[in-house]
């Protein structure tokens, strides 16, 4: 088995904020969709929250928010800009909370960096409450050069060691997760969208057409936790 340490990218020398420069439309659309799905829950756990891009939205509409990330740098950036959330460093394959601790678990743009997907999904189900909500945001492999992928396929290693994997949409199924809704975002995830970045109002178009998820590069799924009796 490969040494687990080789799976850990150089997070501390990677500034994830740079990934979101000139992407105001995408950012606003994702935040709006997540808000609509989590508003009203009592507690929420966000996995791999980075510098707090989505965590900020959770803080505004959820009474109790916990964000975990493996990067000390990300946690420092997030805690400096947010006010109420609790921050914790951990490996997503072993979340340090008891069973059924949260009403909602949110994992956005993280799972395509995880090779042992089922282990993380098992943890998501374990810490989520029966009847609770799970929100996943992942690349949509129905479109683009990876369409039709049939397995867990590594497609790249980034400059800081970030690995990316592509999977068919069905790979995110879990026996204890009931799919409620699929949406798609990202029609401005391209050079034109970056040039129009300051027009964040255009995010409304992306959200309004999100039911056409098969035509969008980013797939968002809302599940209900259904634990066995």
N, C-alpha and C positions, 0 to 999 in steps of 0.2 A: 504493500500500500504506500502511496506517495506520502512523504512527510507533510503533516498538516500545516507546518509553518510555511510551506511553499504556496499555500492557498491564500495567504494574507498579503494583499497588495500594500504598497507603500503609501498608506492613507495620510500619514503625517506630512508628506511633502506634496500632497495633491490638494489643490484648492478647487473644490467642487463648485464654488460660486461662479467660477469662470465659465462653466458649462451653461449658465443661464443668462449670460450677458446677451443683450439684443434678442431675447426670447420672451418678451413681456406678454405677448398674446398667448403663447402656449402656457406660460405660468398662470396667467389669470384664468384661462379656461380650466386647467386642472384644479386649481384652488376652488373655483365655483362648483365644479362637479362634486368634489370631495365634500364640500360644505353641505350640499343638498342631500348627500347620503348619510352624513353623520349627525346632523343637527338633531338634538333631542335625546341623544344617548347620555348616560350618566358618567361613563368613564371610557377612556380610549388609550390604547397602546399603539404607538407608531414605531415600526421597526425600520432601522436604517434611515433615520430622519435627516441625515446630513447637517447642513447649516441652519435647519429650521424652516425651510421654505413652506412646507405643508403644515408643520407644527404650529406656525403662526395662525393659520386658519382654524386648526383644532382648538387652540386656546380661546378663540373668539366665540366658540359655540358649544364647547363641551366643558362641564364643570371640573373634571379631573382628567389631566393629560400626562402621560408618561412617554418620553421619547428615548429610545435606545439607539446607540450607534457604536461601532467598534473604534472609530477614530477620535482620539483625544482632541485633535484640532477641530473637528466638526462640532463636538460637544461644547467646546469652549466658545466657538462662534455662535452657536445656537443659544446657549445660556446667557450670552452677553446682550442679545437682542430681544429675548422673550422674558416674560415676567412670572408666569404661573406654573409652567410645565416643570415636571421633575425630569432630570436627565440622568442617564445611567449608561455606563460602558459595558457591553457584553457581546458575546458571540451569539448570533441568532439561532445557532443550533442547540443552545442551552439557555433559554430565557429564565432568569432568576425570579420567577413569580409562581405562586401556587396555582393549582388548577382552577379554572373558572374565575379568574380575577378581574376580567374586563368585559364590558358590554360591547366593545368594538375594538377591532385590530385593523390597522391600516398599514399597507406595505406598497409604496409607490416607487417605481423605477429602481427596484432592488433585486428582485428575484432572478433577473437575467444574469446577475453576477454570482449566483449560487449554483454550484454543481450538484449538490445533494439536496435537490428541491424538496423531496418528500419529507426529509427530516425537519426542514423548516416549516412546512405546512402542518406536520404533526404538532409542532410546538405552537403554531398559531391556533390550532383547534384546542389544544390543551389549555391554554391560558384564556381563551374566549369562553364566555358563558353560553350555556344552552339557549338557543333562541337569539343570540347576539348577532352582530354584523361583522363581516370581514370584507374589506375593500382591497383589491389587488390592482395594481397598474403595471402592465408589462408590454413589451413590444408585440405588435400584431404580425404574426408570420403568415397570415393569409395573403398579404401583399408583398411586393418587393422581391429582392433576389433570394430571400430565404423562404418564399412561399412553398408550401408542400413539404416542409421539413418533417421528418417522421420520428426523430429521436432527440435526445439531449446532446446537441452538437456545439462544441466550442468553436467560435468563429474568429475570435481575436484575443490578443493580449495587449492592453494599452501600455503607454509609456511608464506608468507607475505600477505596472503589474496587474492592472484590472483585467480580469477575464470576463468575456461575454459569451453567453450560451443562447442558442435559439431552440425553441420547442414548439410543437404544435399546440394549438389552443387547448386541446383536451388534456394536456399534461398538467394543467392546474386544477383538475378535478380531484376531489378527495371524498371518501365515503361519508365524512361528517360535515361536508359543506354542500348546502343546497343552493344552486345557482338561482338568483332572483332576477338579475338584470345584467346585460352587457351594454356598454357604451364605447364609443371610439372618439378620440381627439387627435389633433395634430395636423389639420389641413394647412396650417401656417408654419409647419415644421419644415421649412425650406428657405432658400435664399430670399425669395420674395417676402416671406413672413418676417425675416430678420430686418429687411429694409423698412418694413411697416411697423416695426416693433413698438414704436411710441403710440400707435393707435390701438391700445389695449382693449378698446371698446369692441374690436373685431372678435374678441374671444367669445362674444355672445353668439356669433354665427357658428363657431365651432361647437359650442354647447348645444345650440338649437338643432344642429344636424347630427348630434352624437349617436342617435339611434341607428344611423347608417354605419355601424361600427366596423363592418367588414371592409369599408372603404377608407379607414383611417389608420395611420401608422402606429398609434398607441391604443392599446386595448385596456379598458377599465371594467372590472367585474365586481359585482356586489353579491355576496353570499349570505345565507343564514346558517348559523351553526346548529347542527342537529346531532347531538351526542346520543349514543345508544343508552337505553335505560339501564 
